Amino acid sequence: MQTSATPQTDPPVTLALARYLVDARYEDLPPAVIHEASRGLLNWMGCALGAARHETVQAVLDAHAPFFGPPQAQIAGRAQRADILHAALVNGIGSHVLDFDDTHYRAVHPSAPVLPAILALAEWKRHSGRELVHAYALGVEAEIRIALSVFPEHYDRGWHITGTAGVFGAAAAAGKLLGLDETRMAWALGIAATQSAGLREMFGSMCKSLHPGKAAQNGLSAALMAQSGYTSSTRALEAKRGFGQVMSSRFDPSVITAGLGESYELLKNMYKPFACGLVQHAAIDACLQLRREYGLAPEDIEAVHATVGPLVMELTAKPEPRTGLEGKFSVYHALAAALVYGAAGETQFGTAAVLDPRVVALRRRVTAELDPAMRKLEGRVRIVLKDGRRLDRHVPEALGTLARPMSDADLEEKFRNLAGDLLPAAQATRLARACWDVARLPDAGEVARLAAGPG
């Protein structure tokens, strides 16, 4: 359904988006979007399970568990249950802390703010899988369109767009599950807007994952408050002192409403084969290809030189990381670890790998050069061997991008690798099947309950 606002000085973007979210029908979702929702859910769940024992998740549980309310929703990978607001917070943090979660091809990690909010709500209120899928697709649509309306200037100013836009996705999706009317949906978006937050300064610390966690919690809270009659401006997105004008030096409100219901941003989602920032993936891919083809060992390598795009040096130029979280933002560590271990999963970005003497020694022989003409998901690597040979590899599109997508089988293997140390094989199989079949489940909460971990 087309709901673009009529051009005028101040188009009512917030209300137009709210109207679309309220009127949208599950029957209008293309089959490809429904299938992509299953892919996103499976990938998100694997990331949450893989982080269930991470020190970041433990720290937030230690801080918040004394204040949990009734056990309404499952904490992924743990025995604990919590009230839906705390479950959204913890699961949002857990699903993002490995930096292994999905990424829209331009802007946002879509699922980490949205799925924790609506999975908790769906489990509590016994919503169907079909309702969950619809809310998920709509929430992702809202958050990405709002993100793109202020991108890239908003991001360049230092805002972490997954947190700042993610809160809208959580509010929109939760509002759809709650059956909000147009006015209350607009209020929910406004309540979300005034809680939009997240600073890029936090990258490499536990706080990066706090951003989608708080977005999930705050977006869910916004929808619940709106349902109860808590008011906000109904012009929160477009007003002179609203989200767009305040949070960016360039705001294009038309991006939010143009073609609503005709195109779906969920179809532009990407999934990571490597547990770190996407901008490093092409260079990692190049290193792994050369290592396999030439049977390279770390002791064979004299030097590694990477040519990368501007964002690599802006986001991932930590020369001497000290923790696993810092290692995810060090292209030097990423390439050295890939060459030492022949992999770039979560283990290779743990603190033990960051401190591994073999990785440290090779990391200090890695250099990176910025090429302003190189695209974000492109990379080139030259490895100089001690016998004098030079091995070159250019990767124009990293594995996991839209040009080289991960298959359903790839995603299931990733899920099983992340869940394997936590869940018994039979339980992991049932959970994977529930994710693939989510649109046919009478109770979407089955997915959450199957993710319960040991004590």
C-alpha positions in Angstrom: 0.0 0.0 0.0 1.4 3.4 -1.0 1.3 5.9 1.8 3.8 8.6 0.8 2.9 11.9 2.2 1.7 14.6 -0.2 4.7 17.0 -0.8 4.4 20.1 1.4 6.5 22.2 3.6 6.3 19.8 6.5 5.0 16.4 5.4 3.4 14.3 8.2 6.0 11.6 8.0 5.5 10.1 11.5 1.8 9.7 11.0 2.2 8.4 7.5 4.6 5.7 8.8 2.3 4.9 11.7 -0.6 4.5 9.3 1.3 2.1 7.1 2.4 0.0 10.1 -1.2 -0.2 11.4 -2.8 -1.0 8.0 -0.1 -3.4 6.7 -1.4 -7.1 6.4 0.6 -10.3 6.6 -1.0 -11.5 3.4 0.8 -8.7 1.5 4.3 -9.9 2.5 6.1 -11.5 -0.4 7.3 -15.1 0.2 10.9 -14.0 -0.1 10.4 -11.6 2.9 8.8 -14.4 5.0 11.8 -16.7 4.2 14.3 -13.9 5.0 12.6 -13.5 8.4 13.4 -17.1 9.1 17.0 -16.6 8.1 17.3 -13.5 10.2 15.8 -15.3 13.2 18.1 -18.3 12.9 21.2 -16.1 12.6 20.1 -13.9 15.5 19.4 -16.8 17.7 22.8 -18.4 17.0 24.5 -15.1 17.9 22.6 -14.8 21.1 23.4 -18.4 22.1 27.0 -18.0 21.2 27.3 -15.1 23.6 25.2 -16.6 26.5 28.3 -17.1 28.6 30.2 -14.0 27.5 31.4 -11.7 30.3 29.3 -8.9 28.9 26.1 -10.9 29.3 27.2 -12.1 32.8 27.9 -8.5 33.9 24.5 -7.2 32.8 22.8 -10.2 34.5 24.8 -9.5 37.7 23.7 -5.9 37.7 20.0 -6.4 36.8 18.9 -9.9 37.9 18.1 -8.7 41.5 15.5 -6.4 39.9 13.9 -8.9 37.5 10.1 -8.9 37.6 7.9 -11.9 36.8 9.5 -14.7 34.6 7.6 -13.8 31.4 10.4 -14.4 28.8 13.4 -16.5 28.3 17.0 -15.3 28.4 18.7 -17.0 25.4 21.2 -19.7 26.4 20.5 -19.4 30.1 18.2 -21.1 32.6 17.0 -17.7 33.7 13.7 -16.0 32.8 12.9 -12.4 33.3 10.2 -9.8 32.8 9.8 -8.9 29.1 11.7 -5.5 29.5 14.7 -7.1 31.1 14.7 -10.0 28.7 14.7 -7.6 25.7 17.7 -5.8 27.2 19.8 -8.9 28.0 19.0 -10.6 24.7 19.6 -7.5 22.7 23.1 -7.1 24.3 23.8 -10.8 23.9 22.8 -11.0 20.3 25.2 -8.1 19.3 28.2 -8.5 21.6 30.0 -10.9 19.3 29.6 -8.5 16.4 28.4 -11.6 14.4 24.8 -10.5 13.9 23.2 -9.4 10.6 23.9 -6.1 8.8 21.8 -4.2 6.3 23.9 -3.5 3.2 24.1 0.2 4.0 23.4 1.2 7.6 22.1 -0.9 10.5 22.3 -4.2 12.4 18.6 -4.8 11.9 17.7 -7.8 14.1 19.5 -7.1 17.4 17.1 -4.2 18.4 13.9 -5.7 17.0 13.8 -9.4 17.7 14.6 -9.3 21.5 11.6 -6.9 22.0 9.0 -8.9 20.0 10.2 -12.4 20.9 9.8 -11.5 24.6 6.4 -9.9 23.9 5.2 -12.8 21.7 6.3 -15.3 24.4 4.4 -13.5 27.1 1.2 -12.8 25.1 1.3 -16.1 23.1 1.4 -14.5 19.7 1.6 -16.8 16.7 4.7 -17.2 14.6 2.9 -15.5 11.7 2.3 -12.4 13.8 6.0 -12.4 14.9 7.2 -12.6 11.3 5.0 -9.7 10.3 6.0 -7.5 13.2 9.7 -8.3 12.5 9.5 -7.4 8.8 7.7 -4.1 9.7 10.0 -3.2 12.5 13.1 -3.7 10.3 11.4 -1.6 7.6 10.8 1.3 10.0 14.3 1.2 11.6 16.2 1.0 8.3 14.1 3.7 6.5 14.6 6.0 9.5 18.3 5.2 9.6 18.7 6.0 5.9 16.8 9.3 6.2 19.8 10.6 8.2 22.6 8.5 6.8 25.6 8.9 6.5 25.9 12.3 8.2 24.3 11.0 11.4 26.8 8.2 11.6 29.7 10.5 10.6 28.8 12.7 13.6 29.5 9.8 15.9 26.0 8.3 16.5 25.8 4.5 16.5 22.9 4.1 14.1 22.0 0.6 15.3 21.0 2.1 18.6 19.6 5.4 17.4 17.4 3.9 14.7 16.9 0.5 16.3 14.7 1.9 19.0 12.2 2.8 16.3 12.2 -0.7 14.9 11.5 -2.2 18.3 8.7 0.3 18.9 7.1 -0.3 15.5 7.3 -4.1 15.7 6.1 -4.2 19.3 3.3 -1.7 18.5 2.2 -4.0 15.6 2.0 -7.0 18.0 0.0 -4.9 20.5 -2.5 -3.8 17.8 -1.9 -0.1 18.3 -4.1 2.3 16.3 -2.6 5.0 14.2 -2.4 7.7 16.9 -0.9 5.3 19.5 1.6 4.0 16.9 2.7 7.6 16.3 3.0 8.1 20.0 5.2 4.9 20.2 7.5 6.3 17.5 7.7 9.6 19.4 8.4 7.9 22.7 11.1 5.9 20.9 12.5 9.1 19.3 13.1 10.8 22.6 15.1 7.8 23.8 17.3 7.4 20.6 20.9 7.0 21.7 24.3 5.3 21.1 27.8 6.7 20.6 30.5 5.3 18.3 33.1 6.1 20.9 31.9 2.9 22.7 33.1 0.6 19.9 35.5 -2.0 21.3 33.9 -1.9 24.8 30.9 -3.6 26.3 28.8 -0.5 25.7 28.6 -1.1 21.9 26.2 -4.0 22.6 24.3 -2.0 25.1 23.0 0.2 22.2 20.8 -2.5 20.6 19.9 -3.9 24.1 18.6 -0.5 25.2 16.9 0.0 21.8 15.1 -3.2 22.3 14.1 -2.5 25.8 13.2 1.2 25.2 11.3 0.5 22.0 9.2 -2.2 23.7 8.6 0.1 26.6 7.5 2.9 24.1 4.9 0.6 22.6 3.6 -0.5 26.0 3.4 3.1 27.2 1.6 4.3 24.0 -0.9 1.4 24.5 -1.6 2.8 27.9 -2.3 6.3 26.6 1.2 7.8 27.2 1.3 10.7 24.7 4.1 12.1 22.6 4.4 14.5 19.6 3.0 12.9 16.5 5.7 14.8 14.5 8.7 13.2 16.2 10.5 12.3 13.0 10.0 15.4 10.8 9.6 18.4 13.2 12.2 21.2 13.3 13.3 19.9 16.7 12.5 16.3 16.0 14.7 13.3 15.4 15.8 14.0 11.8 16.6 17.7 12.1 18.4 17.3 15.5 20.3 14.1 14.8 21.7 14.9 11.3 23.0 17.7 9.2 21.0 16.3 6.3 17.6 14.8 6.8 15.6 13.4 3.9 12.1 12.5 5.1 11.0 11.1 1.8 13.2 8.1 2.3 10.9 7.0 5.2 7.7 6.8 3.3 8.5 6.4 -0.4 7.4 2.9 -1.7 6.2 1.6 1.6 4.7 -1.8 1.0 6.3 -2.1 -2.4 9.9 -2.8 -1.4 11.3 -4.4 1.7 14.7 -3.6 3.4 14.8 -7.0 5.0 15.7 -8.4 1.5 18.9 -6.3 1.6 20.1 -7.9 4.8 23.5 -9.6 5.0 24.9 -12.2 7.3 28.5 -12.4 8.6 30.8 -15.4 8.2 33.4 -13.6 10.4 32.8 -12.3 14.0 33.9 -8.7 13.5 33.1 -5.5 11.7 31.9 -6.1 8.2 34.3 -3.6 6.6 37.2 -6.0 7.4 35.6 -9.0 5.8 37.0 -8.7 2.3 40.6 -8.4 3.6 40.0 -11.4 5.9 38.5 -13.4 3.1 41.6 -12.6 1.0 43.9 -13.8 3.7 42.0 -17.1 4.2 41.9 -17.8 0.5 45.7 -17.3 0.2 46.3 -19.4 3.4 44.3 -22.3 2.0 45.7 -22.1 -1.6 49.4 -21.9 -0.6 49.3 -23.8 2.7 50.7 -20.9 4.6 52.0 -21.1 8.1 52.6 -17.9 10.3 56.4 -18.6 10.3 56.4 -18.4 6.5 55.2 -14.8 6.5 57.5 -11.8 6.4 54.8 -9.1 6.1 51.1 -8.6 5.3 49.9 -5.4 3.6 46.2 -4.6 3.2 44.7 -2.0 1.0 41.3 -1.1 2.3 38.5 1.5 2.2 38.2 4.6 4.4 35.8 3.0 7.0 38.3 0.3 7.8 40.9 2.8 9.0 38.2 4.9 10.7 36.6 2.0 12.6 39.1 -0.8 12.9 42.6 0.7 13.3 43.4 -0.4 16.8 47.1 -1.4 16.5 47.4 -3.2 19.9 44.1 -4.6 21.1 44.1 -5.9 24.7 40.7 -7.7 24.8 38.5 -9.7 22.5 36.1 -6.8 22.0 39.0 -4.5 21.0 40.3 -7.2 18.7 37.0 -7.0 16.7 38.0 -3.4 15.9 41.6 -4.1 14.8 42.2 -5.0 11.2 45.7 -5.9 12.2 44.4 -8.5 14.6 41.8 -9.7 12.2 44.2 -10.5 9.4 46.9 -12.0 11.7 44.3 -14.2 13.5 42.9 -15.4 10.2 46.4 -16.4 9.0 47.4 -18.0 12.2 44.2 -20.0 12.8 42.7 -20.3 9.3 39.4 -19.0 10.6 37.8 -15.8 11.8 34.9 -17.0 14.1 34.2 -16.0 17.6 37.2 -18.0 19.0 39.6 -16.0 16.9 38.2 -12.8 18.4 38.4 -13.9 22.0 40.8 -12.4 24.4 43.0 -15.5 24.4 43.5 -15.1 20.6 44.2 -11.4 21.0 47.0 -12.3 23.5 48.3 -15.3 21.6 52.1 -14.7 21.1 51.9 -16.1 17.5 49.1 -13.6 16.7 50.8 -10.7 18.4 54.0 -11.4 16.5 52.3 -11.5 13.1 50.0 -8.6 13.9 53.0 -6.4 14.2 53.9 -7.3 10.7 50.5 -6.3 9.3 50.1 -2.8 7.7 47.0 -1.3 6.2 46.8 1.5 3.6 43.7 3.5 2.9 42.5 3.8 -0.7 39.7 6.4 -0.9 38.4 4.9 -4.1 37.9 1.4 -2.6 34.3 0.5 -1.7 33.3 -0.4 1.8 33.0 -4.2 1.2 36.1 -4.5 -1.0 39.7 -5.3 0.0 43.1 -6.2 -1.3 45.9 -8.1 0.5 49.6 -8.7 -0.4 51.5 -11.3 1.6 55.3 -11.2 1.4 56.8 -14.6 2.3 60.3 -15.1 3.8 61.4 -16.9 0.7 60.7 -13.7 -1.3 57.4 -14.6 -3.0 54.6 -12.1 -3.1 51.0 -13.3 -3.0 48.3 -10.9 -4.0 44.5 -11.3 -3.7 41.8 -8.8 -4.5 38.3 -9.5 -3.1 35.7 -7.1 -4.7 32.8 -8.4 -2.6 33.3 -10.2 0.7 31.6 -13.5 1.5 28.2 -12.7 3.1 27.5 -9.6 1.0 24.5 -9.4 -1.3 26.8 -10.3 -4.2 28.1 -13.4 -2.4 25.3 -14.3 0.1 25.5 -17.0 2.8 23.1 -19.8 1.8 20.5 -21.4 4.1 22.9 -24.2 4.7 25.7 -21.8 5.6 23.5 -20.0 8.1 22.5 -23.3 9.7 26.1 -24.4 10.0 26.9 -21.0 11.6 24.0 -21.5 14.1 25.2 -25.0 15.0 28.7 -23.8 15.6 27.6 -21.1 17.9 25.0 -23.2 19.8 27.0 -26.4 19.8 28.9 -25.9 23.1 25.8 -24.8 24.9 22.8 -26.8 23.8 22.5 -30.6 23.3 22.4 -31.5 19.6 18.8 -32.7 19.7 17.6 -29.4 21.3 19.7 -27.3 18.8 18.1 -29.3 15.9 14.6 -28.6 17.3 15.4 -24.9 17.7 16.8 -24.6 14.2 13.7 -26.2 12.8 11.4 -23.9 14.8 13.3 -20.9 13.3 12.9 -22.1 9.8 9.2 -22.9 10.4 8.4 -19.9 12.6 5.6 -18.5 10.3 3.7 -21.8 10.9 4.0 -21.9 14.7 0.8 -21.3 16.6 2.9 -20.0 19.5 6.1 -18.1 18.6 7.2 -18.4 22.2 8.3 -22.0 21.4 11.4 -20.5 19.7 12.3 -18.6 22.9 11.7 -21.6 25.2 13.8 -23.9 23.0 16.7 -21.5 23.5 16.8 -22.1 27.3 20.2 -23.1 28.4 21.6 -25.2 31.2 21.6 -23.8 34.8 
